[in-house]
Amino acid sequence: MREIKFDGYRTEARIERGKVQLLTRKGLDWAARYPEVAAALKHYPDSMLDGEIVALDKKGVTSFAMLQDALSSGKTGGLVFFVFDLLWLQGRDLRGEPLETRKQLLEELIEMVNIDTRIRYVEHFKTNGAALLEAARQAGMEGIISKSLSATYKSGRTDTWTKSKCRAGQEVVIGGWWGDNRKVRSLLIGVHRGKDFVYLGRVGTGYNAENTGQILDALKPLRQPKSPFAKHISMPREANINWVKPEQVAEVEFANITTDGLLRQAAFKGLRNDKDALSVVLEPHPEIEEEEPDMAKAAPKKATPKKSAIITAKPAARGEPDVLGITISNPNKVLWPASKTSPEITKLELAQYYELAADRLLDELKGRPLSLVRAPDGINGEKFFQRHELMGAAGKISTMKVQGDKKPFLAVEKASDLVALGQAGVLEIHPWGSKPGDPETPGRLIFDLDPNEDVSFADVIVAAKEMKERIEACGLTAFVKTTGGKGIHVVTPIKGTPKSPIDWADAKLFSHVLCQTMEKDDPERYTTNMAKKQRGGKIFLDYLRNDRMATAVSAWSPRAREGATIALPLKWSELTPKLNPKEFGIFNAKTLLKRADPWKGMSKAAGSLEAAGRKLAKL
């Protein structure tokens, strides 16, 4: 298998009872130099992780220069820990296990904790090495690492892995710059297509003191009052744009070309004075071939896509439609292909769903920081979490300040915020479990009942009802929802008092102890151990959702999985063995939203966590 090679500092993270060490190749503990990464790792169970700490530029490409600048200045809040191996987990030494097993456990671990996007799982690819190297080259990455999936973990260089480096580029013509007479924030670039000068996007990285001076010296004499591009391009309101005659050629690196025809993750490499601007056109960038192309011949034919009968999206033949004042680009892009249970769902239909379900979603999301799952190319494309301001969406989506974080978190306060999320390709919304307007105070407990593959949904229903009984025995009120898959969330609102306020440590301790009582009473059915190998035939009682910055998928949120399902709140009487979560989705949202809201008035049902803790201690 292959992984992308990162340009950063190799780091081993050791977490034991909340204490974190971040060890360099020389064995030095740099946790103090990476305080934000260390703080994010405190939420993980006892474990040892192997990975790379990197700095990402504005387009998401690793930059070693930026990493060094961050360390020298102490401004390390933007650093990311990409984790590609798991050596030890909750008392279990994994170094003798094959890499495939370690990667599976690692992915589950990071997905489950999901506290902070500073900690990211490194995907691997079972594809042709040459094809992936070419893909990495087009993406402007350092290269790829090829590893044996059957290999055990060994320190140092071995014959079970090899690395290959790459570089790639495209010549472009500069049509303007965003900045002033001394600074270049980004270059506005294009190429010639026939008689037109076509916009290819912005280049926001690759600048330093030396080349910035060279760029400005070349561009200032070319200034002109109007845009040179054939079509109007929208820029952020605060942008200070300097248009120029399209005569200066530059070379850039980029990841890929979006469906809008823009270069993604473009980085400036240098000026080219040996090229005539009129000769610069977009070079061909061939598709990456699969390792076994003949498999496509054996694949079943796709079902004829049907349009949703519930979200009445109208294809946009010309122009771009608008929903609540938000322009929806590429409205006919299919985000969820048709499946056995659902018609295809387009980007416009997603935006219309967010408008349709706005009242219910806002009840869940208003006043709470969010983590979002974005998949701009749909469920079969790249997916990633995002919690800070969306690029290109400035002024369209609300934000809120969170203590200890310099960047505001994304939030939604009105229906148009939700539509803007749809325009940005947000397929899932995960709020904190905090009290609305107060991120530092828990407002609800979330118990995620996560079954192993060999556990039936009927067994999960039994577990949910048992969880309800235990919650009610503590004097609290339980609510339930599907998660859009095989799991179930049991949710209970909580509160403190002026004399006995509650914090996240209280919430996590209570939920952990309650789950442990279920595990102790029926260890053959339940477990609080997140390692999947320990979960055969069992339901994992995930209490880790009840921590500061922890999130869980919102009620009424879509899911980025086949079938376009949604996480649906239910009455307890609806929780029967006949229940099928795949029947609840964007495709029949109008019908579902006509039902009475089973979660209406949830906040008024909040019970005292302190009193509940006293009752729990007696169970």
Disulfide bonds with the S-S distance in Angstrom:
none
